[in-house]
Amino acid sequence: MEIINVTHLRSHILAIDFNDGHRSMVDFAPFLYGNAHPDCDRYKRIGDFLRFEVEDGNLNWDDYTMIFPIEDLYHNTLIKSPKQNFSEGFRAHRSF
C-alpha cells in the first residue's frame, strides 16, 4: 500500500489517495493540538503543516521529522484511544 497523492482541503485536513483507489480524509488537528511533544508545535502553523512531501509512498514532513504509519492514515486512526499518552504516540509515529 502506498500514498500516491495528497490534497489540502482546509485547516489541518488532508485528502490522502492510495494506490488501491482508497481515499482517506484525515484531520491532523486533534493529534497536533492534543500532543505535548514540542516537535508538534511547528505543525500547528498551517504554513509549516503544508510543507509535507510524498516520498517513497509515505507522507512525511521535514525529512521524516513527522511521519505516520500508512495503515493509520488509510484507516484514519492517528489517535488510538483517549487514554493514549499523546507524547508517546508522537514518538511512535516518528522515524528515527
C-alpha positions as CSV (number, residue, x, y, z in Angstrom):
1,M,0.0,0.0,0.0
2,E,1.3,3.4,-1.0
3,I,0.2,7.0,-0.9
4,I,0.1,8.4,-4.4
5,N,-1.4,11.9,-3.8
6,V,-2.3,14.3,-1.0
7,T,-4.6,17.3,-1.3
8,H,-5.0,20.0,1.3
9,L,-8.7,20.5,2.0
10,R,-8.7,23.1,4.8
11,S,-7.0,23.8,8.1
12,H,-5.2,20.6,9.1
13,I,-7.3,18.3,6.9
14,L,-5.8,16.4,4.1
15,A,-7.3,14.1,1.4
16,I,-4.9,11.2,1.0
17,D,-5.1,8.9,-2.1
18,F,-3.7,5.4,-2.0
19,N,-2.6,3.2,-4.9
20,D,-5.6,0.8,-4.4
21,G,-8.1,3.6,-5.1
22,H,-9.0,4.3,-1.5
23,R,-9.2,7.9,-0.2
24,S,-9.0,9.0,3.4
25,M,-9.9,12.4,4.7
26,V,-7.6,12.9,7.7
27,D,-7.8,15.7,10.3
28,F,-4.4,16.1,11.9
29,A,-5.6,18.8,14.3
30,P,-6.7,16.5,17.2
31,F,-3.3,14.8,17.1
32,L,-1.3,18.0,16.8
33,Y,-3.2,20.1,19.4
34,G,-3.6,17.2,21.8
35,N,0.1,16.4,21.8
36,A,2.5,17.9,24.3
37,H,5.6,16.9,22.3
38,P,7.5,20.1,21.3
39,D,8.1,18.8,17.7
40,C,4.3,19.2,17.1
41,D,4.2,22.9,17.8
42,R,5.6,24.0,14.5
43,Y,3.0,21.9,12.6
44,K,0.1,23.7,14.3
45,R,1.0,26.6,12.0
46,I,-0.6,25.9,8.7
47,G,2.4,27.1,6.7
48,D,4.6,24.5,8.3
49,F,1.9,21.8,8.2
50,L,1.6,22.3,4.4
51,R,5.3,21.6,3.8
52,F,4.7,17.9,3.6
53,E,6.0,15.6,0.9
54,V,5.0,12.2,-0.5
55,E,8.2,10.3,-0.7
56,D,8.5,6.5,-1.4
57,G,4.8,6.1,-0.9
58,N,4.8,7.8,2.6
59,L,3.6,11.1,3.8
60,N,6.3,13.0,5.7
61,W,7.3,16.4,7.0
62,D,10.8,17.9,7.1
63,D,12.8,14.8,6.1
64,Y,10.9,12.5,8.4
65,T,10.6,14.7,11.4
66,M,6.9,13.7,11.5
67,I,5.6,10.6,9.7
68,F,2.7,8.3,10.4
69,P,2.2,4.6,9.6
70,I,0.4,4.2,6.3
71,E,-2.2,1.9,7.9
72,D,-3.2,4.7,10.4
73,L,-3.6,7.2,7.6
74,Y,-5.6,4.6,5.5
75,H,-8.0,3.9,8.4
76,N,-7.9,7.4,9.8
77,T,-6.7,6.2,13.2
78,L,-4.0,8.6,14.2
79,I,-5.3,8.7,17.7
80,K,-5.8,5.2,19.0
81,S,-7.7,5.8,22.2
82,P,-8.5,8.6,24.6
83,K,-6.2,7.1,27.2
84,Q,-3.1,7.1,25.0
85,N,-0.3,9.3,26.1
86,F,0.0,11.7,23.1
87,S,3.6,12.4,23.7
88,E,4.4,8.7,23.5
89,G,2.2,8.5,20.4
90,F,4.2,11.2,18.6
91,R,7.4,9.4,19.3
92,A,5.8,6.1,18.0
93,H,4.9,7.9,14.8
94,R,8.3,9.4,14.2
95,S,11.0,7.7,12.2
96,F,14.4,7.8,13.9
